[in-house]
């Protein structure tokens, strides 16, 4: 199944333009029904070049004053350090892969995207996350690791998700924490600003729908409001 976005807005924050392919390891995804491959099978979502095709591509997001791209095609997600990042989709490229357990509930998420915004942001994101949920449940708990290559500052952020709870009534996590540790790459030295982060870490603790406490890399603590949900 292919979803073609044409100036599509989900929450009013951005307009999406591009094509997303949804495929399954068994069966055929169809409009009007949430794609579910069934127990012990896989669900794939990937941005592709055109509807009806399976060649990895990208989607653009545009607001009133800037635009960005989510790229599922560039080799190794274009990370600054030249690290090998395995493809997520069986036809090559990246996106998301959801594994369903023998009981029919989601059990694992693998992901990979490159995110860029008008030269002001360039992140290569890859992750592997365990999902704990019951079939048909309204909540699920996530534990795992997401690695972000900051391609402008030349630094790597490794985020560990601990007991992060998602609830159907909120687009954002409502419990748990994410701890991010910053390190230098293996092959490319950090920029001067990136070097200031190396060896430090920060913790984001979710306190409710759209609320959290951030303990920054400088040791400061701040209550924050989260509203970046698409």
PyMOL commands that set and color helices and strands:
alter all, ss='L'
color gray80, all
select helices_A, chain A and resi 75-78+192-195
alter helices_A, ss='H'
color red, helices_A
select strands_A, chain A and resi 2-8+15-24+42-48+58-62+67-71+95-100+106-117+121-132+139-150+155-167+175-184+201-208+211-215+221-225
alter strands_A, ss='S'
color yellow, strands_A
deselect
rebuild
show_as cartoon
